[in-house]
Amino acid sequence: MIETRMNPRVFWGGSGVIFALLGTTLLMPGRADVVFKAAQSWTIDTFGWFYIASVAVFLFVVLILGFGPAGKLKLGPDDAEPDFPYVSWLAMLFAAGMGIGLMYFAVAEPIQHYISPPEAESGTISAAREAMAITFHHYGVHAWAIYALVGLSLAYFTFRRDMPLTLRSGLSPILGKRINGPIGDAIDIFAVCGTVFGVATSLGLGVSQMTAGLAYNYGLPDTMTAKVIVIAIVMGAATLSVLSGADRGIRRLSELNLAVAVLLMLFVLAVGPTLFLMRALVQNFGLYLDHFVMRTFTLYAYEPRAWMADWTLFYWAWWIAWSPFVGMFIARISRGRTIREFVTGVLFVPTAFTFLWMTVFGNTAISLDLGQAAGGIGDAVQANLSTALFKFFEYLPAASVTSSLAILLVAVFFVTSADSGALVIDTLASGGAEDSPRWQRIYWCLLLGVTATLLLVAGGLGALQAATLLAALPFCFIMLLLSFGLIRQTSADLSGVTLANDAPAVSERLKRLFVPASRAEILRQIERSALPALESVCETLRDEGWANSRVDRDGDDVMLSVDLAPERTMTYRVAPRSRPLAAYTALEASEARRSITWIMGAQTNGTGRYHDLTGFSADQIAGDVLTQLESRRER
């Protein structure tokens, strides 16, 4: 029998929606592009205002949570310590800011706005200034507020409320026990579909740039067949990564990729107009701040233009579709941070790096196009957006080397995005399980490749763009509910009172602070506190008529099982669990030899993370069991 950890309703429901859309694409290949464009036009005309207003709300909510009273709350218990030191955590956020989008649009977007600005005269100094202000707007705090909202919801409800790592958990303050029914399943299905199409869009952009670069530099054909072959090769590499379980290798490859990307940026900064770029960076930031409120709400309502659909609205939808992917990564590394630390780090650190990246590539491209390129880069962008970066490198030293590095960077971003995307989607489709069997990740990995391929064949990048806009629409509504749920839950937690007997004794907490617990010590705590607590609760339940209650041993684990109704059992497992101590560098965090500590963890019904009971007395553990039992009885 095949091992599985899926939530079948979400797994097959999400798959069914995706297969239905892809099947429709296959059945009418000649009309798919027309249908996609019509659907995109309808979405923009009907809901363009909704995307703009929603992103403004997301930014406002994140800032209020981060810098208001809730900012002092921790993503975890009040005594939780961060899994990573501050510098290491910032370095990983910095890594999260990199991706195929920055490689694809670093030159293409500023040049496009320069040669075809929405307001200024084309090809002028005013157009150059407006181009960079628009680019900063698209890659600034608005984008990271979208990611921060989803990441904050996942981290808060997983680490502080001990709920499964799924989007539905963030709606528990609104929906209560209904998050475990069809409504919760629908929420996770929308998240799965949005993530699939968002990641597929990035993969489509990546393969288009790779084949364009191979054609531009090596004369290989840039055809649809070539694109399909590249997708197959890269997705094959991602699947091999899943099969080998080479998470450590992928992390190291990502770190190497990030290092190469930074070196590439520093090279352009050094050989380009360095002093001009430093001045431009400062002025670009000033223009960004000056136009911040206006661009936040700009819709061109009085003079409608297609530019909005092609750029701002596409970006907002793309970020929304990507938000479960990036948000889950950010949440996983942020346990123990305060909300204020989280918001400050997530909003401003990646944004600062992105501004530097876009200034170095964008302003250098505009400067070259005004000077020695004599419009050559702009012509290349208009002819084929995917070749913009390679045409740009022609005007800098060592063009063949930098172009080859760029192709390699996009390829590795492609592999790591597919592998990580499959993991995130699988987590969403498995009820928050973090250790699902490999075949499930392989399934989603293959489906991502098939989705990107079919949408490219059906309508090219335009089809991918339209699919992203459509997939992001329902999830935008969900994100508004997540905002309300976060505000409601943090307000409740701020007004609550934590009793002294709800935590381990002071002496035990001090001991854990300075001396990491060993496995042997945790096993002694299980025998001394956990086992008596479970046996006491079990005996009391039997006295009250709950005859089908029992305590079992499973190796070092102890487990209480209570039959609440026919075919409905609650299990409460206490087990020794290891976790890494805080690392001091991002690289050290991925080392297998990293030091670990042990905790006495508890898990209910085999889902969600183990919450820490280390140092709890038997009475405190019994109280936690009863709390879990009461919550299950109410559902």
ZAPATI-610520 format. One line per 3 residues: number of its first residue (from 1); their letters; for each residue x, y, z of C-alpha. Coordinates in steps of 0.001 Angstrom, whole numbers. Layout:
BEGIN
NUM = A = X/Y/Z ~ ...;
//
This chain:
BEGIN
1 = MIE = 0/0/0 ~ 1346/3437/-973 ~ 2182/5605/2017;
4 = TRM = 312/8898/2118 ~ -82/11924/4392 ~ -2453/13887/2164;
7 = NPR = -5706/15607/2997 ~ -7600/13824/182 ~ -10205/16569/-227;
10 = VFW = -7568/19276/-713 ~ -5124/17072/-2644 ~ -7630/15797/-5183;
13 = GGS = -9799/18913/-5117 ~ -6859/21146/-6037 ~ -5676/18629/-8622;
16 = GVI = -9161/18470/-10114 ~ -9416/22248/-10559 ~ -5970/22387/-12183;
19 = FAL = -6684/19403/-14461 ~ -10011/20964/-15511 ~ -8307/24209/-16532;
22 = LGT = -5490/22395/-18321 ~ -7964/20038/-20006 ~ -9919/22990/-21325;
25 = TLL = -6671/24409/-22686 ~ -5889/21151/-24506 ~ -9390/20812/-25954;
28 = MPG = -9323/24232/-27600 ~ -5666/25030/-28318 ~ -6527/27457/-31104;
31 = RAD = -8874/29497/-28940 ~ -7050/29249/-25631 ~ -5109/32464/-26120;
34 = VVF = -8299/34347/-27021 ~ -10124/32933/-24003 ~ -7233/33757/-21664;
37 = KAA = -7074/37349/-22916 ~ -10836/37752/-22621 ~ -10751/36386/-19062;
40 = QSW = -7876/38713/-18203 ~ -9713/41746/-19600 ~ -12832/40844/-17646;
43 = TID = -10847/40387/-14430 ~ -9062/43712/-14840 ~ -12195/45641/-15791;
46 = TFG = -14239/44146/-12960 ~ -11715/43630/-10163 ~ -8735/45859/-10986;
49 = WFY = -9834/48302/-8301 ~ -10157/45392/-5867 ~ -6527/44298/-6359;
52 = IAS = -5238/47845/-5830 ~ -7374/48471/-2731 ~ -6586/45045/-1251;
55 = VAV = -2819/45462/-1515 ~ -3125/48854/184 ~ -5089/47151/2998;
58 = FLF = -2468/44403/3320 ~ 300/46978/3735 ~ -1731/48956/6277;
61 = VVL = -2563/45835/8329 ~ 1049/44616/8373 ~ 2315/48027/9508;
64 = ILG = -358/48295/12222 ~ 454/44814/13528 ~ 4197/45403/13391;
67 = FGP = 4355/48833/14997 ~ 1251/48764/17159 ~ 727/47023/20533;
70 = AGK = 692/43579/18867 ~ 4287/44059/17781 ~ 5573/42776/21118;
73 = LKL = 3875/39375/20729 ~ 6119/36475/19787 ~ 5685/33967/16988;
76 = GPD = 5652/31152/19514 ~ 5288/30902/23294 ~ 6291/33972/25285;
79 = DAE = 9514/32257/26325 ~ 10414/31073/22819 ~ 13848/31943/21507;
82 = PDF = 14500/32511/17780 ~ 15662/29477/15858 ~ 18268/31651/14117;
85 = PYV = 20269/34661/15305 ~ 19269/38008/13849 ~ 22035/38312/11251;
88 = SWL = 21475/34768/10000 ~ 17718/35350/9803 ~ 18207/38561/7813;
91 = AML = 20557/36723/5457 ~ 17863/34151/4713 ~ 15275/36885/4119;
94 = FAA = 17795/38422/1747 ~ 17951/35078/-70 ~ 14164/34974/-292;
97 = GMG = 14237/38307/-2153 ~ 16052/36727/-5091 ~ 14351/34835/-7873;
100 = IGL = 13604/34421/-11539 ~ 11603/37674/-11558 ~ 14629/39808/-10707;
103 = MYF = 16710/38098/-13376 ~ 13987/38459/-16012 ~ 12887/42031/-15310;
106 = AVA = 16089/43668/-13986 ~ 16832/45193/-17394 ~ 13572/44597/-19244;
109 = EPI = 11207/46501/-16958 ~ 13131/49779/-16521 ~ 13876/49878/-20255;
112 = QHY = 10252/49205/-21181 ~ 9008/51983/-18919 ~ 11732/54258/-20332;
115 = ISP = 10739/53669/-23970 ~ 6999/53461/-23254 ~ 6160/55281/-19999;
118 = PEA = 2539/55647/-18892 ~ 2805/59430/-18488 ~ 6177/60973/-19469;
121 = ESG = 7472/61487/-23009 ~ 9242/58395/-24346 ~ 13047/58316/-24272;
124 = TIS = 13499/61449/-22157 ~ 15185/62088/-18815 ~ 11702/62390/-17300;
127 = AAR = 10882/58952/-18704 ~ 14067/57533/-17132 ~ 13114/58923/-13715;
130 = EAM = 9554/57642/-14027 ~ 10795/54215/-15163 ~ 12818/53700/-11998;
133 = AIT = 10069/55065/-9720 ~ 7590/52594/-11241 ~ 10054/49702/-10964;
136 = FHH = 10678/50515/-7297 ~ 6930/50618/-6712 ~ 6428/47164/-8239;
139 = YGV = 9256/45603/-6205 ~ 8917/47647/-3013 ~ 7151/47221/305;
142 = HAW = 3764/46555/-1311 ~ 5029/43256/-2706 ~ 6661/42276/575;
145 = AIY = 3578/43272/2566 ~ 1678/40586/623 ~ 4304/37996/1545;
148 = ALV = 4550/39283/5122 ~ 809/38982/5730 ~ 648/35331/4673;
151 = GLS = 3937/34483/6418 ~ 2837/36212/9615 ~ -500/34377/9650;
154 = LAY = 1186/30996/9095 ~ 3865/31652/11725 ~ 1517/33093/14353;
157 = FTF = -1128/30383/14255 ~ 1401/27552/13855 ~ 3969/28555/16445;
160 = RRD = 1865/30501/18963 ~ -1485/28733/18640 ~ -75/25222/17891;
163 = MPL = -2208/24773/14777 ~ -1352/23005/11492 ~ 839/24845/8975;
166 = TLR = -2007/25611/6572 ~ -3833/28744/5453 ~ -7102/27658/7042;
169 = SGL = -5542/27944/10507 ~ -5409/31726/10095 ~ -9187/31857/9757;
172 = SPI = -9923/30058/13039 ~ -10748/33348/14870 ~ -13483/33932/12272;
175 = LGK = -14734/30462/11357 ~ -13946/28519/14537 ~ -14391/24780/14154;
178 = RIN = -15693/25197/10592 ~ -12111/25507/9345 ~ -11976/21682/9617;
181 = GPI = -14869/21269/7182 ~ -15610/22122/3541 ~ -14873/25834/4025;
184 = GDA = -11364/25116/5287 ~ -10814/22655/2444 ~ -11898/25276/-104;
187 = IDI = -9445/27784/1372 ~ -6535/25373/1047 ~ -7644/24377/-2473;
190 = FAV = -7568/28022/-3565 ~ -4110/28348/-1993 ~ -2881/25254/-3858;
193 = CGT = -4243/26436/-7212 ~ -2910/29965/-6776 ~ 532/28667/-5854;
196 = VFG = 635/26248/-8803 ~ -171/28973/-11321 ~ 2061/31542/-9602;
199 = VAT = 5075/29205/-9604 ~ 4245/28047/-13148 ~ 4350/31686/-14271;
202 = SLG = 7829/32083/-12820 ~ 8930/28850/-14465 ~ 7532/30074/-17778;
205 = LGV = 9457/33331/-17506 ~ 12591/31418/-16535 ~ 12456/28963/-19447;
208 = SQM = 11748/31784/-21907 ~ 14822/33641/-20700 ~ 16955/30481/-20751;
211 = TAG = 16067/29525/-24339 ~ 16447/33148/-25448 ~ 19888/33269/-23825;
214 = LAY = 20953/29970/-25385 ~ 19804/31198/-28793 ~ 21413/34620/-28364;
217 = NYG = 24767/33312/-27106 ~ 25111/29897/-28724 ~ 22804/29961/-31728;
220 = LPD = 20480/27240/-30427 ~ 16861/27390/-31633 ~ 14447/29436/-29527;
223 = TMT = 11310/27509/-30405 ~ 8404/26101/-28444 ~ 9967/22655/-28799;
226 = AKV = 13169/23980/-27225 ~ 11173/25465/-24355 ~ 9418/22153/-23707;
229 = IVI = 12744/20302/-23741 ~ 14284/22777/-21270 ~ 11261/22468/-18964;
232 = AIV = 11567/18670/-19102 ~ 15293/18762/-18307 ~ 14999/21238/-15443;
235 = MGA = 11924/19592/-13948 ~ 13757/16275/-14227 ~ 16577/17769/-12142;
238 = ATL = 14035/19026/-9602 ~ 12419/15583/-9457 ~ 15810/13939/-8885;
241 = SVL = 16325/16369/-6028 ~ 13043/15239/-4500 ~ 13918/11562/-4980;
244 = SGA = 17350/11936/-3427 ~ 16048/13952/-519 ~ 18935/16324/-1169;
247 = DRG = 17505/19218/836 ~ 20937/19987/2190 ~ 22405/20048/-1328;
250 = IRR = 19610/22261/-2636 ~ 20157/24712/240 ~ 23857/24880/-507;
253 = LSE = 23151/25268/-4210 ~ 20777/28131/-3386 ~ 23409/29819/-1234;
256 = LNL = 25966/29444/-4036 ~ 23434/30820/-6521 ~ 22793/33801/-4284;
259 = AVA = 26516/34444/-3933 ~ 26991/34331/-7721 ~ 24035/36699/-8202;
262 = VLL = 25525/39193/-5747 ~ 28934/38946/-7445 ~ 27252/39551/-10815;
265 = MLF = 25555/42655/-9433 ~ 28807/43941/-7910 ~ 30570/43345/-11238;
268 = VLA = 28001/45491/-13080 ~ 28276/48119/-10342 ~ 32074/48174/-10681;
271 = VGP = 32354/48269/-14496 ~ 29281/50430/-15002 ~ 28805/54125/-14171;
274 = TLF = 29444/53549/-10448 ~ 29132/57114/-9132 ~ 26052/57751/-11257;
277 = LMR = 24457/54548/-9867 ~ 25079/55625/-6269 ~ 23495/59016/-6960;
280 = ALV = 20637/57364/-8853 ~ 19960/54972/-5973 ~ 19443/57875/-3569;
283 = QNF = 17272/59820/-6023 ~ 15242/56754/-7025 ~ 14454/56157/-3369;
286 = GLY = 13393/59772/-2959 ~ 11071/59528/-5960 ~ 9670/56288/-4565;
289 = LDH = 8800/57994/-1272 ~ 7483/61103/-3006 ~ 5066/59103/-5191;
292 = FVM = 4299/56442/-2573 ~ 677/57297/-1699 ~ -275/58348/-5218;
295 = RTF = 1018/55155/-6841 ~ -519/53005/-4102 ~ -3977/54020/-5301;
298 = TLY = -3341/54830/-8993 ~ -5806/53083/-11331 ~ -6004/55555/-14227;
301 = AYE = -9753/55557/-13650 ~ -10211/58807/-15628 ~ -8021/57719/-18532;
304 = PRA = -7993/53905/-18697 ~ -4846/52282/-20142 ~ -3796/48748/-20878;
307 = WMA = -522/49531/-19098 ~ -2134/48806/-15705 ~ -3102/45252/-16675;
310 = DWT = 304/44517/-18182 ~ 2271/45796/-15214 ~ 909/46825/-11804;
313 = LFY = -2130/44552/-11726 ~ -139/41628/-13108 ~ 2509/42144/-10424;
316 = WAW = -2/42377/-7580 ~ -1702/39187/-8797 ~ 1666/37443/-9236;
319 = WIA = 2781/38350/-5714 ~ -580/37217/-4302 ~ -347/33885/-6130;
322 = WSP = 3248/33440/-4879 ~ 2447/34453/-1297 ~ 1763/30942/122;
325 = FVG = 5134/29825/-1300 ~ 7253/32715/-27 ~ 5105/33169/3089;
328 = MFI = 5628/29573/4195 ~ 9400/29867/3726 ~ 9464/33054/5800;
331 = ARI = 7225/31510/8477 ~ 9433/28418/8840 ~ 12523/30490/9698;
334 = SRG = 10804/33054/11947 ~ 9800/31084/15035 ~ 10658/33011/18202;
337 = RTI = 10706/36449/16563 ~ 8387/39181/17758 ~ 5827/40464/15278;
340 = REF = 7713/43780/15218 ~ 10998/42075/14345 ~ 9211/40017/11700;
343 = VTG = 7547/42982/10000 ~ 10675/45144/10111 ~ 12860/42406/8665;
346 = VLF = 10451/41112/6022 ~ 9310/44498/4726 ~ 12572/46404/4603;
349 = VPT = 15566/44049/4206 ~ 14574/42317/924 ~ 13173/45603/-380;
352 = AFT = 16486/47390/236 ~ 18422/44731/-1677 ~ 15896/44731/-4524;
355 = FLW = 16199/48518/-4855 ~ 19971/48184/-5131 ~ 19660/45364/-7688;
358 = MTV = 17164/47243/-9860 ~ 19212/50444/-9725 ~ 22425/48685/-10737;
361 = FGN = 20888/46853/-13691 ~ 18072/49249/-14632 ~ 19942/52541/-14442;
364 = TAI = 23019/51051/-16118 ~ 20808/49789/-18970 ~ 19150/53201/-19380;
367 = SLD = 22541/54949/-19244 ~ 23938/52619/-21919 ~ 20844/53009/-24088;
370 = LGQ = 21199/56786/-23923 ~ 24926/56517/-24752 ~ 26964/53846/-26504;
373 = AAG = 24074/51453/-27186 ~ 22233/54233/-29054 ~ 18849/52631/-28481;
376 = GIG = 20068/49061/-29066 ~ 18907/47748/-25692 ~ 15485/49327/-26134;
379 = DAV = 15168/47734/-29592 ~ 16093/44327/-28128 ~ 13463/44691/-25398;
382 = QAN = 10780/45563/-27928 ~ 11797/42659/-30171 ~ 12012/40016/-27433;
385 = LST = 11722/40788/-23730 ~ 13612/37610/-22825 ~ 16814/38739/-24595;
388 = ALF = 17068/42098/-22786 ~ 19581/40935/-20173 ~ 21889/39328/-22743;
391 = KFF = 21835/42355/-25048 ~ 22686/44456/-21994 ~ 25772/42349/-21201;
394 = EYL = 27080/42964/-24742 ~ 27996/46520/-23746 ~ 29985/45420/-20673;
397 = PAA = 33328/43564/-20394 ~ 33417/39734/-20398 ~ 29973/39505/-22030;
400 = SVT = 30237/35806/-22831 ~ 31109/34976/-19215 ~ 28371/37122/-17650;
403 = SSL = 25736/35869/-20113 ~ 26641/32248/-19353 ~ 26482/32965/-15619;
406 = AIL = 23056/34558/-16080 ~ 21754/31441/-17873 ~ 23175/29252/-15103;
409 = LVA = 21589/31445/-12418 ~ 18166/31237/-14049 ~ 18528/27445/-14399;
412 = VFF = 19350/26956/-10715 ~ 16589/29356/-9649 ~ 14320/27246/-11863;
415 = VTS = 15320/23981/-10146 ~ 15156/25308/-6584 ~ 11836/27093/-7228;
418 = ADS = 10282/23913/-8629 ~ 11575/21736/-5784 ~ 10633/24207/-3035;
421 = GAL = 7320/25005/-4713 ~ 6418/21312/-4790 ~ 7237/21054/-1073;
424 = VID = 5060/24056/-165 ~ 2129/22894/-2286 ~ 2395/19413/-788;
427 = TLA = 2395/20869/2729 ~ -784/22795/1920 ~ -2396/19673/435;
430 = SGG = -1353/17492/3385 ~ -2951/19438/6217 ~ 336/21027/7287;
433 = AED = 2337/17775/7449 ~ 6058/18445/7034 ~ 7196/14864/6445;
436 = SPR = 4977/13629/3633 ~ 6231/10808/1375 ~ 8383/11745/-1596;
439 = WQR = 5892/10575/-4205 ~ 3560/13417/-3239 ~ 6266/16034/-3800;
442 = IYW = 7193/14349/-7086 ~ 3529/14513/-8115 ~ 3354/18270/-7533;
445 = CLL = 6765/18788/-9129 ~ 5573/17077/-12311 ~ 2267/18933/-12252;
448 = LGV = 4115/22262/-12040 ~ 6133/21340/-15142 ~ 3043/20195/-17042;
451 = TAT = 1134/23368/-16106 ~ 3952/25669/-17243 ~ 4360/23684/-20494;
454 = LLL = 678/23591/-21461 ~ 115/27274/-20705 ~ 3185/28228/-22754;
457 = VAG = 2007/26075/-25659 ~ -1542/27416/-25419 ~ -773/31103/-25296;
460 = GLG = 2808/31870/-24342 ~ 3625/34267/-21524 ~ 285/36003/-22037;
463 = ALQ = -1523/32817/-21029 ~ 643/32478/-17928 ~ -66/36086/-17019;
466 = AAT = -3822/35627/-17458 ~ -3832/32379/-15451 ~ -2021/34121/-12590;
469 = LLA = -4504/36999/-12537 ~ -7434/34573/-12424 ~ -5903/32249/-9806;
472 = ALP = -5013/35129/-7502 ~ -8542/36577/-7425 ~ -10178/34146/-4942;
475 = FCF = -7034/34072/-2828 ~ -7160/37862/-2552 ~ -10478/37510/-708;
478 = IML = -8917/34883/1564 ~ -6030/37216/2379 ~ -8464/39909/3490;
481 = LLS = -9986/37356/5872 ~ -6496/36419/7075 ~ -5925/40106/7877;
484 = FGL = -9073/40251/9975 ~ -8241/36937/11659 ~ -4756/38141/12634;
487 = IRQ = -6068/41385/14071 ~ -8782/39586/16010 ~ -6450/36915/17418;
490 = TSA = -3636/39289/18379 ~ -6145/41589/20079 ~ -7503/38646/22065;
493 = DLS = -3990/37531/23039 ~ -3053/41056/24136 ~ -6080/41287/26407;
496 = GVT = -5607/37786/27871 ~ -3750/36932/31092 ~ -1062/34252/31231;
499 = LAN = -1197/32367/34532 ~ 2029/31514/36299 ~ 1184/27819/36475;
502 = DAP = 781/27620/32696 ~ 4545/27428/32193 ~ 7463/25400/33544;
505 = AVS = 9034/26397/36847 ~ 11581/29226/36804 ~ 14424/26894/37743;
508 = ERL = 13590/24559/34857 ~ 13450/27444/32364 ~ 16823/28751/33546;
511 = KRL = 18294/25285/33195 ~ 16997/24962/29644 ~ 18340/28408/28789;
514 = FVP = 21949/27530/29609 ~ 22096/23727/29270 ~ 20405/22077/26231;
517 = ASR = 18359/19039/27257 ~ 19582/15576/26287 ~ 17423/12754/24960;
520 = AEI = 17954/10772/28177 ~ 16707/13710/30267 ~ 13569/14039/28142;
523 = LRQ = 12880/10303/28455 ~ 13066/10687/32240 ~ 10575/13581/32098;
526 = IER = 8194/11459/30025 ~ 8322/8670/32633 ~ 8122/11085/35573;
529 = SAL = 5442/13524/34335 ~ 3856/12683/30988 ~ 3014/9026/31536;
532 = PAL = 1405/9600/34985 ~ -552/12548/33557 ~ -1977/10519/30665;
535 = ESV = -2784/7572/32933 ~ -4536/9902/35391 ~ -6668/11469/32657;
538 = CET = -7428/8038/31193 ~ -8546/6681/34564 ~ -10765/9710/35180;
541 = LRD = -12343/9359/31734 ~ -13136/5705/32413 ~ -14698/6606/35776;
544 = EGW = -16914/9091/33944 ~ -18100/6485/31451 ~ -15571/6895/28651;
547 = ANS = -14643/3218/28654 ~ -12870/3381/25290 ~ -9926/5357/26626;
550 = RVD = -6451/3880/26793 ~ -2782/4729/27162 ~ -304/2989/24856;
553 = RDG = 3477/2877/24493 ~ 5070/3228/21065 ~ 8807/2926/21610;
556 = DDV = 9780/5997/23611 ~ 6427/7697/22880 ~ 3347/7561/25119;
559 = MLS = -124/8130/23681 ~ -3615/8646/25062 ~ -6508/7598/22778;
562 = VDL = -10109/8641/23448 ~ -13044/7471/21303 ~ -15264/10567/21089;
565 = APE = -17798/9074/18682 ~ -18049/6184/16211 ~ -15076/6435/13851;
568 = RTM = -13844/9559/15643 ~ -10866/9244/17974 ~ -8670/11859/19602;
571 = TYR = -5039/10928/20152 ~ -2592/12853/22327 ~ 1008/11770/21823;
574 = VAP = 3995/12824/23942 ~ 7376/12113/22380 ~ 11036/13141/22590;
577 = RSR = 11762/15502/19696 ~ 15054/17038/18605 ~ 15489/20501/17174;
580 = PLA = 18611/22459/16156 ~ 20063/25100/18389 ~ 20268/28616/16943;
583 = AYT = 22956/28853/14288 ~ 25341/31750/13842 ~ 25491/31806/10032;
586 = ALE = 23049/30872/7283 ~ 25454/28179/6067 ~ 25841/26703/9540;
589 = ASE = 22075/26420/9728 ~ 22169/23816/6943 ~ 25019/21710/8372;
592 = ARR = 24110/18174/9391 ~ 26489/18361/12353 ~ 24724/21388/13823;
595 = SIT = 24155/21080/17612 ~ 20695/20001/18742 ~ 18604/20079/21887;
598 = WIM = 15751/17782/22887 ~ 12243/18702/23991 ~ 9249/16803/25338;
601 = GAQ = 6756/17496/22560 ~ 3005/16913/22373 ~ 940/16406/19234;
604 = TNG = -2799/15950/18844 ~ -4307/13635/16221 ~ -966/13247/14445;
607 = TGR = -1144/16659/12735 ~ 609/19973/13204 ~ 3860/20675/14972;
610 = YHD = 4818/19215/18356 ~ 4368/21903/21002 ~ 6916/22078/23818;
613 = LTG = 6013/20592/27224 ~ 9580/20369/28536 ~ 9608/20975/32286;
616 = FSA = 5825/20777/32665 ~ 4472/18984/35736 ~ 2000/16113/35516;
619 = DQI = -854/18481/36455 ~ 149/20960/33754 ~ 298/18200/31129;
622 = AGD = -3098/16888/32254 ~ -4476/20410/31888 ~ -3125/20607/28331;
625 = VLT = -4742/17250/27503 ~ -8106/18496/28774 ~ -7774/21719/26767;
628 = QLE = -7209/19695/23596 ~ -10064/17349/24481 ~ -12477/20248/25048;
631 = SRR = -11570/21825/21692 ~ -12192/18492/19899 ~ -15496/17914/21680;
634 = ER = -16761/21334/20496 ~ -16197/20477/16809;
//
